[in-house]
Amino acid sequence: MKHLLLLALAGCTASAVADPAGSDSPTRRFEHDMMVRFHMHESYGLVRGIERLLLRGKLDEAKDLARAISTAPDEPGMGAWAPLAARVRDQAGVLASAKTLDAACAAAGALGRECAACHTASGATPEFSSPPRAPADKPTVEARMARHLWAADRLWEGLIGGAEDAWGQGLDVLAATPLPAAQLGATREPLAKKLQGIAGGARKGPADHAVVYGELLATCAGCHATR
């Protein structure tokens, strides 16, 4: 789990945040900012790990990580943001109690939304490094999977960090016409079309990012499970 957490943290940093107590003490501000950054990084790694496990169909392992978030004790110094942190833990508890993979994916989207709300309220906005260029679109299952993984990363940035450009880029990739049934197989073709439909619908107008993300995550996980 520690290895997974370190991998997940490698791509995220946090901006400085304001001290709710309004103290002008440089030492107090530094200590407070470091506490918030540590809390944010720790939670970010666990939530990202949950997403990866769900994509691979590992429901029990994902629920274990969610349980770790839901049962974490209150951290000192959170102050006015403690209620928001409690909402994150509560939503993690919902995920930890999920009975199905689809329910867990929906809860993962909602968990990302609660994390984003806490970031917005605290001023601790994730800063993502410039993404690599999207993999080339070739008419092979392997190439499409690489593009879908790239798109999933962009959607995550849009959900957790309010990066609307990244959100749109992810949807654009997932809304592409799927490969033919001859390549995908009879079981995966309907899921590929469903993925296209969800992404295409979300591109047409405002939509709840958390709901869309959960639906896309569940569809991807279902497709992977048919291999």
Phi and psi in degrees as GROMACS dihedral restraints (atoms count N, CA, C in turn):
[ dihedral_restraints ]
;  ai    aj    ak    al  type     phi  dphi    fc
    3     4     5     6     1   -61.3    20    10
    4     5     6     7     1   -40.1    20    10
    6     7     8     9     1   -62.8    20    10
    7     8     9    10     1   -43.9    20    10
    9    10    11    12     1   -61.6    20    10
   10    11    12    13     1   -41.7    20    10
   12    13    14    15     1   -63.1    20    10
   13    14    15    16     1   -42.8    20    10
   15    16    17    18     1   -65.1    20    10
   16    17    18    19     1   -39.2    20    10
   18    19    20    21     1   -62.6    20    10
   19    20    21    22     1   -42.3    20    10
   21    22    23    24     1   -67.4    20    10
   22    23    24    25     1   -33.0    20    10
   24    25    26    27     1   -75.7    20    10
   25    26    27    28     1   -18.1    20    10
   27    28    29    30     1   -60.9    20    10
   28    29    30    31     1   -27.6    20    10
   30    31    32    33     1  -100.9    20    10
   31    32    33    34     1    14.9    20    10
   33    34    35    36     1  -138.6    20    10
   34    35    36    37     1   136.5    20    10
   36    37    38    39     1  -130.6    20    10
   37    38    39    40     1   167.1    20    10
   39    40    41    42     1  -122.4    20    10
   40    41    42    43     1   148.3    20    10
   42    43    44    45     1   -81.8    20    10
   43    44    45    46     1   165.2    20    10
   45    46    47    48     1   -65.7    20    10
   46    47    48    49     1   153.4    20    10
   48    49    50    51     1  -126.2    20    10
   49    50    51    52     1   159.2    20    10
   51    52    53    54     1   -83.4    20    10
   52    53    54    55     1   148.6    20    10
   54    55    56    57     1   -82.0    20    10
   55    56    57    58     1   116.5    20    10
   57    58    59    60     1   -62.8    20    10
   58    59    60    61     1   -21.8    20    10
   60    61    62    63     1   -79.4    20    10
   61    62    63    64     1   -10.0    20    10
   63    64    65    66     1    73.1    20    10
   64    65    66    67     1    17.6    20    10
   66    67    68    69     1   -70.9    20    10
   67    68    69    70     1   140.5    20    10
   69    70    71    72     1   -94.2    20    10
   70    71    72    73     1     5.6    20    10
   72    73    74    75     1   -71.7    20    10
   73    74    75    76     1   118.8    20    10
   75    76    77    78     1   -57.7    20    10
   76    77    78    79     1   -38.0    20    10
   78    79    80    81     1   -65.6    20    10
   79    80    81    82     1   -44.6    20    10
   81    82    83    84     1   -64.7    20    10
   82    83    84    85     1   -43.1    20    10
   84    85    86    87     1   -61.9    20    10
   85    86    87    88     1   -41.8    20    10
   87    88    89    90     1   -63.0    20    10
   88    89    90    91     1   -47.8    20    10
   90    91    92    93     1   -61.9    20    10
   91    92    93    94     1   -40.9    20    10
   93    94    95    96     1   -66.2    20    10
   94    95    96    97     1   -45.0    20    10
   96    97    98    99     1   -63.0    20    10
   97    98    99   100     1   -39.6    20    10
   99   100   101   102     1   -66.6    20    10
  100   101   102   103     1   -36.4    20    10
  102   103   104   105     1   -64.6    20    10
  103   104   105   106     1   -45.6    20    10
  105   106   107   108     1   -65.1    20    10
  106   107   108   109     1   -40.6    20    10
  108   109   110   111     1   -64.2    20    10
  109   110   111   112     1   -42.8    20    10
  111   112   113   114     1   -62.2    20    10
  112   113   114   115     1   -45.6    20    10
  114   115   116   117     1   -60.0    20    10
  115   116   117   118     1   -43.5    20    10
  117   118   119   120     1   -65.5    20    10
  118   119   120   121     1   -45.2    20    10
  120   121   122   123     1   -63.6    20    10
  121   122   123   124     1   -42.3    20    10
  123   124   125   126     1   -63.0    20    10
  124   125   126   127     1   -46.8    20    10
  126   127   128   129     1   -67.1    20    10
  127   128   129   130     1   -40.7    20    10
  129   130   131   132     1   -57.8    20    10
  130   131   132   133     1   -45.0    20    10
  132   133   134   135     1   -62.5    20    10
  133   134   135   136     1   -41.8    20    10
  135   136   137   138     1   -67.6    20    10
  136   137   138   139     1   -43.5    20    10
  138   139   140   141     1   -65.9    20    10
  139   140   141   142     1   -40.0    20    10
  141   142   143   144     1   -66.0    20    10
  142   143   144   145     1   -36.2    20    10
  144   145   146   147     1   -63.7    20    10
  145   146   147   148     1   -37.9    20    10
  147   148   149   150     1   -60.5    20    10
  148   149   150   151     1   -46.3    20    10
  150   151   152   153     1   -57.9    20    10
  151   152   153   154     1   -46.7    20    10
  153   154   155   156     1   -63.8    20    10
  154   155   156   157     1   -39.8    20    10
  156   157   158   159     1   -66.9    20    10
  157   158   159   160     1   -40.4    20    10
  159   160   161   162     1   -64.7    20    10
  160   161   162   163     1   -39.7    20    10
  162   163   164   165     1   -59.1    20    10
  163   164   165   166     1   -31.3    20    10
  165   166   167   168     1   -91.0    20    10
  166   167   168   169     1     3.9    20    10
  168   169   170   171     1    77.9    20    10
  169   170   171   172     1    14.8    20    10
  171   172   173   174     1   -92.0    20    10
  172   173   174   175     1    75.7    20    10
  174   175   176   177     1   -64.1    20    10
  175   176   177   178     1   -47.1    20    10
  177   178   179   180     1   -62.4    20    10
  178   179   180   181     1   -42.3    20    10
  180   181   182   183     1   -66.0    20    10
  181   182   183   184     1   -39.6    20    10
  183   184   185   186     1   -63.5    20    10
  184   185   186   187     1   -40.1    20    10
  186   187   188   189     1   -65.7    20    10
  187   188   189   190     1   -33.6    20    10
  189   190   191   192     1   -62.7    20    10
  190   191   192   193     1   -42.5    20    10
  192   193   194   195     1   -66.0    20    10
  193   194   195   196     1   -40.7    20    10
  195   196   197   198     1   -62.9    20    10
  196   197   198   199     1   -38.4    20    10
  198   199   200   201     1   -64.1    20    10
  199   200   201   202     1   -35.6    20    10
  201   202   203   204     1   -62.5    20    10
  202   203   204   205     1   -36.5    20    10
  204   205   206   207     1   -71.7    20    10
  205   206   207   208     1   -43.9    20    10
  207   208   209   210     1   -67.4    20    10
  208   209   210   211     1   -26.8    20    10
  210   211   212   213     1  -102.3    20    10
  211   212   213   214     1     5.3    20    10
  213   214   215   216     1   -65.4    20    10
  214   215   216   217     1   139.3    20    10
  216   217   218   219     1   -72.3    20    10
  217   218   219   220     1   160.7    20    10
  219   220   221   222     1   -59.9    20    10
  220   221   222   223     1   138.1    20    10
  222   223   224   225     1   -97.5    20    10
  223   224   225   226     1   139.0    20    10
  225   226   227   228     1   -66.5    20    10
  226   227   228   229     1   146.1    20    10
  228   229   230   231     1    90.6    20    10
  229   230   231   232     1    -1.6    20    10
  231   232   233   234     1   -73.8    20    10
  232   233   234   235     1   -25.6    20    10
  234   235   236   237     1    54.7    20    10
  235   236   237   238     1  -123.3    20    10
  237   238   239   240     1   -65.2    20    10
  238   239   240   241     1   -16.4    20    10
  240   241   242   243     1   -93.9    20    10
  241   242   243   244     1     0.7    20    10
  243   244   245   246     1   -57.1    20    10
  244   245   246   247     1   -41.5    20    10
  246   247   248   249     1   -62.1    20    10
  247   248   249   250     1   -35.6    20    10
  249   250   251   252     1   -68.2    20    10
  250   251   252   253     1   -40.7    20    10
  252   253   254   255     1   -63.3    20    10
  253   254   255   256     1   -35.2    20    10
  255   256   257   258     1   -65.5    20    10
  256   257   258   259     1   -36.3    20    10
  258   259   260   261     1   -65.7    20    10
  259   260   261   262     1   -36.8    20    10
  261   262   263   264     1   -62.6    20    10
  262   263   264   265     1   -45.2    20    10
  264   265   266   267     1   -64.0    20    10
  265   266   267   268     1   -40.4    20    10
  267   268   269   270     1   -62.1    20    10
  268   269   270   271     1   -43.3    20    10
  270   271   272   273     1   -68.7    20    10
  271   272   273   274     1   -34.3    20    10
  273   274   275   276     1   -62.3    20    10
  274   275   276   277     1   -34.9    20    10
  276   277   278   279     1   -65.0    20    10
  277   278   279   280     1   -36.9    20    10
  279   280   281   282     1   -61.2    20    10
  280   281   282   283     1   -44.3    20    10
  282   283   284   285     1   -64.1    20    10
  283   284   285   286     1   -41.7    20    10
  285   286   287   288     1   -63.9    20    10
  286   287   288   289     1   -21.8    20    10
  288   289   290   291     1   -98.1    20    10
  289   290   291   292     1     2.0    20    10
  291   292   293   294     1   -61.0    20    10
  292   293   294   295     1   137.7    20    10
  294   295   296   297     1   -92.7    20    10
  295   296   297   298     1   -21.8    20    10
  297   298   299   300     1  -130.8    20    10
  298   299   300   301     1   164.3    20    10
  300   301   302   303     1   -66.1    20    10
  301   302   303   304     1   -40.1    20    10
  303   304   305   306     1   -61.4    20    10
  304   305   306   307     1   -43.2    20    10
  306   307   308   309     1   -64.6    20    10
  307   308   309   310     1   -37.8    20    10
  309   310   311   312     1   -67.3    20    10
  310   311   312   313     1   -38.4    20    10
  312   313   314   315     1   -65.7    20    10
  313   314   315   316     1   -41.3    20    10
  315   316   317   318     1   -62.6    20    10
  316   317   318   319     1   -40.6    20    10
  318   319   320   321     1   -67.4    20    10
  319   320   321   322     1   -32.3    20    10
  321   322   323   324     1   -65.3    20    10
  322   323   324   325     1   -39.4    20    10
  324   325   326   327     1   -62.7    20    10
  325   326   327   328     1   -43.9    20    10
  327   328   329   330     1   -65.3    20    10
  328   329   330   331     1   -35.3    20    10
  330   331   332   333     1   -64.7    20    10
  331   332   333   334     1   -42.1    20    10
  333   334   335   336     1   -60.7    20    10
  334   335   336   337     1   -38.0    20    10
  336   337   338   339     1   -64.1    20    10
  337   338   339   340     1   -40.9    20    10
  339   340   341   342     1   -67.7    20    10
  340   341   342   343     1   -38.2    20    10
  342   343   344   345     1   -62.0    20    10
  343   344   345   346     1   -44.3    20    10
  345   346   347   348     1   -62.6    20    10
  346   347   348   349     1   -39.0    20    10
  348   349   350   351     1   -62.8    20    10
  349   350   351   352     1   -39.5    20    10
  351   352   353   354     1   -66.3    20    10
  352   353   354   355     1   -41.2    20    10
  354   355   356   357     1   -60.1    20    10
  355   356   357   358     1   -44.9    20    10
  357   358   359   360     1   -63.3    20    10
  358   359   360   361     1   -45.0    20    10
  360   361   362   363     1   -67.2    20    10
  361   362   363   364     1   -36.0    20    10
  363   364   365   366     1   -87.8    20    10
  364   365   366   367     1   -14.5    20    10
  366   367   368   369     1    81.3    20    10
  367   368   369   370     1     6.2    20    10
  369   370   371   372     1   -91.2    20    10
  370   371   372   373     1    85.5    20    10
  372   373   374   375     1   -91.2    20    10
  373   374   375   376     1   129.3    20    10
  375   376   377   378     1   -62.5    20    10
  376   377   378   379     1   141.9    20    10
  378   379   380   381     1  -116.7    20    10
  379   380   381   382     1   113.1    20    10
  381   382   383   384     1   -96.7    20    10
  382   383   384   385     1   141.8    20    10
  384   385   386   387     1   -68.3    20    10
  385   386   387   388     1   159.3    20    10
  387   388   389   390     1   -59.2    20    10
  388   389   390   391     1   127.7    20    10
  390   391   392   393     1   -70.8    20    10
  391   392   393   394     1   153.0    20    10
  393   394   395   396     1   -67.1    20    10
  394   395   396   397     1   162.9    20    10
  396   397   398   399     1   -65.1    20    10
  397   398   399   400     1   144.7    20    10
  399   400   401   402     1   -59.8    20    10
  400   401   402   403     1   137.4    20    10
  402   403   404   405     1   -55.6    20    10
  403   404   405   406     1   151.2    20    10
  405   406   407   408     1   -60.3    20    10
  406   407   408   409     1   141.8    20    10
  408   409   410   411     1   -87.9    20    10
  409   410   411   412     1   101.0    20    10
  411   412   413   414     1  -113.9    20    10
  412   413   414   415     1   154.1    20    10
  414   415   416   417     1   -79.8    20    10
  415   416   417   418     1    54.9    20    10
  417   418   419   420     1  -133.4    20    10
  418   419   420   421     1   153.4    20    10
  420   421   422   423     1   -61.4    20    10
  421   422   423   424     1   -41.7    20    10
  423   424   425   426     1   -62.3    20    10
  424   425   426   427     1   -42.6    20    10
  426   427   428   429     1   -66.6    20    10
  427   428   429   430     1   -39.4    20    10
  429   430   431   432     1   -67.2    20    10
  430   431   432   433     1   -37.8    20    10
  432   433   434   435     1   -63.8    20    10
  433   434   435   436     1   -39.0    20    10
  435   436   437   438     1   -64.2    20    10
  436   437   438   439     1   -40.3    20    10
  438   439   440   441     1   -68.4    20    10
  439   440   441   442     1   -38.3    20    10
  441   442   443   444     1   -66.3    20    10
  442   443   444   445     1   -37.1    20    10
  444   445   446   447     1   -65.4    20    10
  445   446   447   448     1   -40.9    20    10
  447   448   449   450     1   -60.6    20    10
  448   449   450   451     1   -43.7    20    10
  450   451   452   453     1   -64.8    20    10
  451   452   453   454     1   -39.1    20    10
  453   454   455   456     1   -61.1    20    10
  454   455   456   457     1   -38.5    20    10
  456   457   458   459     1   -64.1    20    10
  457   458   459   460     1   -39.6    20    10
  459   460   461   462     1   -68.0    20    10
  460   461   462   463     1   -39.2    20    10
  462   463   464   465     1   -63.1    20    10
  463   464   465   466     1   -39.6    20    10
  465   466   467   468     1   -61.8    20    10
  466   467   468   469     1   -42.2    20    10
  468   469   470   471     1   -62.8    20    10
  469   470   471   472     1   -37.8    20    10
  471   472   473   474     1   -67.3    20    10
  472   473   474   475     1   -39.4    20    10
  474   475   476   477     1   -72.4    20    10
  475   476   477   478     1   -48.9    20    10
  477   478   479   480     1   -85.7    20    10
  478   479   480   481     1   -25.6    20    10
  480   481   482   483     1  -121.7    20    10
  481   482   483   484     1     5.6    20    10
  483   484   485   486     1    67.9    20    10
  484   485   486   487     1    24.8    20    10
  486   487   488   489     1   -84.8    20    10
  487   488   489   490     1    88.7    20    10
  489   490   491   492     1   -65.5    20    10
  490   491   492   493     1   -34.9    20    10
  492   493   494   495     1   -62.4    20    10
  493   494   495   496     1   -43.9    20    10
  495   496   497   498     1   -64.8    20    10
  496   497   498   499     1   -41.1    20    10
  498   499   500   501     1   -57.1    20    10
  499   500   501   502     1   -47.8    20    10
  501   502   503   504     1   -63.5    20    10
  502   503   504   505     1   -38.9    20    10
  504   505   506   507     1   -63.6    20    10
  505   506   507   508     1   -40.3    20    10
  507   508   509   510     1   -64.1    20    10
  508   509   510   511     1   -43.4    20    10
  510   511   512   513     1   -63.4    20    10
  511   512   513   514     1   -38.8    20    10
  513   514   515   516     1   -58.5    20    10
  514   515   516   517     1   -42.5    20    10
  516   517   518   519     1   -68.0    20    10
  517   518   519   520     1   -44.3    20    10
  519   520   521   522     1   -73.1    20    10
  520   521   522   523     1   -19.9    20    10
  522   523   524   525     1   -85.5    20    10
  523   524   525   526     1     0.6    20    10
  525   526   527   528     1   -66.8    20    10
  526   527   528   529     1   154.0    20    10
  528   529   530   531     1   -60.5    20    10
  529   530   531   532     1   127.4    20    10
  531   532   533   534     1   -66.6    20    10
  532   533   534   535     1   164.6    20    10
  534   535   536   537     1   -66.2    20    10
  535   536   537   538     1   158.3    20    10
  537   538   539   540     1   -67.7    20    10
  538   539   540   541     1   160.6    20    10
  540   541   542   543     1   -59.8    20    10
  541   542   543   544     1   -29.7    20    10
  543   544   545   546     1   -60.3    20    10
  544   545   546   547     1   -29.1    20    10
  546   547   548   549     1   -92.5    20    10
  547   548   549   550     1   -38.5    20    10
  549   550   551   552     1   -82.4    20    10
  550   551   552   553     1   -32.9    20    10
  552   553   554   555     1    95.5    20    10
  553   554   555   556     1   160.3    20    10
  555   556   557   558     1   -66.0    20    10
  556   557   558   559     1   -28.7    20    10
  558   559   560   561     1   -81.5    20    10
  559   560   561   562     1   -39.8    20    10
  561   562   563   564     1   -84.0    20    10
  562   563   564   565     1   -23.0    20    10
  564   565   566   567     1   -59.5    20    10
  565   566   567   568     1   -46.5    20    10
  567   568   569   570     1   -61.2    20    10
  568   569   570   571     1   -34.8    20    10
  570   571   572   573     1   -69.0    20    10
  571   572   573   574     1   -37.8    20    10
  573   574   575   576     1   -63.8    20    10
  574   575   576   577     1   -41.0    20    10
  576   577   578   579     1   -68.0    20    10
  577   578   579   580     1   -36.4    20    10
  579   580   581   582     1   -63.8    20    10
  580   581   582   583     1   -42.7    20    10
  582   583   584   585     1   -59.5    20    10
  583   584   585   586     1   -46.3    20    10
  585   586   587   588     1   -59.6    20    10
  586   587   588   589     1   -42.5    20    10
  588   589   590   591     1   -65.5    20    10
  589   590   591   592     1   -42.3    20    10
  591   592   593   594     1   -64.0    20    10
  592   593   594   595     1   -47.0    20    10
  594   595   596   597     1   -65.5    20    10
  595   596   597   598     1   -42.2    20    10
  597   598   599   600     1   -64.1    20    10
  598   599   600   601     1   -39.7    20    10
  600   601   602   603     1   -65.3    20    10
  601   602   603   604     1   -38.4    20    10
  603   604   605   606     1   -69.0    20    10
  604   605   606   607     1   -23.7    20    10
  606   607   608   609     1   -74.4    20    10
  607   608   609   610     1   -21.0    20    10
  609   610   611   612     1   -79.2    20    10
  610   611   612   613     1   -18.6    20    10
  612   613   614   615     1  -176.8    20    10
  613   614   615   616     1  -179.7    20    10
  615   616   617   618     1   -57.0    20    10
  616   617   618   619     1   137.6    20    10
  618   619   620   621     1  -148.6    20    10
  619   620   621   622     1   155.2    20    10
  621   622   623   624     1   -69.9    20    10
  622   623   624   625     1   109.8    20    10
  624   625   626   627     1   -56.9    20    10
  625   626   627   628     1   -39.4    20    10
  627   628   629   630     1   -64.5    20    10
  628   629   630   631     1   -41.6    20    10
  630   631   632   633     1   -67.5    20    10
  631   632   633   634     1   -46.5    20    10
  633   634   635   636     1   -61.3    20    10
  634   635   636   637     1   -44.3    20    10
  636   637   638   639     1   -61.0    20    10
  637   638   639   640     1   -44.4    20    10
  639   640   641   642     1   -62.3    20    10
  640   641   642   643     1   -40.4    20    10
  642   643   644   645     1   -66.8    20    10
  643   644   645   646     1   -42.7    20    10
  645   646   647   648     1   -65.5    20    10
  646   647   648   649     1   -41.2    20    10
  648   649   650   651     1   -62.4    20    10
  649   650   651   652     1   -43.2    20    10
  651   652   653   654     1   -65.0    20    10
  652   653   654   655     1   -39.6    20    10
  654   655   656   657     1   -66.7    20    10
  655   656   657   658     1   -43.3    20    10
  657   658   659   660     1   -61.8    20    10
  658   659   660   661     1   -45.2    20    10
  660   661   662   663     1   -62.2    20    10
  661   662   663   664     1   -40.2    20    10
  663   664   665   666     1   -64.1    20    10
  664   665   666   667     1   -38.2    20    10
  666   667   668   669     1   -67.7    20    10
  667   668   669   670     1   -42.7    20    10
  669   670   671   672     1   -62.6    20    10
  670   671   672   673     1   -34.1    20    10
  672   673   674   675     1   -68.7    20    10
  673   674   675   676     1   -16.0    20    10
  675   676   677   678     1   -87.8    20    10
  676   677   678   679     1    -3.2    20    10
